[in-house]
Every structure is written in C-alpha cells, then in structure tokens.
Amino acid sequence: MLQIDPGAVTAYTVPLPTGTVRFDGDAGADITIDGKRLGPLPLAPVQVPTGTREFTARFEDGREQVEQIDVVVGGPTTLTVDASRAIDASTPNGALSVFPPGSRR
C-alpha cells in the first residue's frame, strides 16, 4: 500500500500489466515491437505491456511485414510472420500498387 503524508510529494511508478506474445512463422525474420529489436526468429515468447503495439518483421531481402497488434492480459497473443504479407520497405511510405481485377496497369 502506498502512503503519502498530507502536503508531501512522492514519486511512484505504476507497473503496467503485461501480456505474452508468441511468434510463429518464417525463421530468420528480424523482429521488433514498438521499435525495440528482439532478434531473429525463432524467438521464445516475450512479455510486453498490454495495449496496441507495432510489430515489424524484416526479411533478408529487405521486405517488411508491419502490423498493429493488441496485446491483452492472459493471452497469449500469437504473431504470424509470413513473408507473403511483407512489402518492399524501399517504396515511398511502404506503398503498394493495387489494381482491381480487369483493370489496365
């Protein structure tokens, strides 16, 4: 229990709840969550603060898979790393060209 005397100022850090994130998928992809590098797959499950997190998998050919994930208490949250979902990170803003069926390119 935290006790603060009247008129006093006390610093206190509230620990945030964490959730477990597991990784499944293509070995060798380099993983970051919220900009923090975790390393290449395969990886052991990790504990991260709950909430919306940005996950990035960088593949050896320079492509990236970037997704927003929701980490919850009690999980685990499983991230599937799939090279077929990656985009070329060298394109402006990671833009993809999408053409409707039957359209001309």
PyMOL commands that set and color helices and strands:
alter all, ss='L'
color gray80, all
select helices_A, chain A and resi 83-85+92-94
alter helices_A, ss='H'
color red, helices_A
select strands_A, chain A and resi 18-25+30-33+36-40+46-49+51-58+63-71+77-81+87-88
alter strands_A, ss='S'
color yellow, strands_A
deselect
rebuild
show_as cartoon
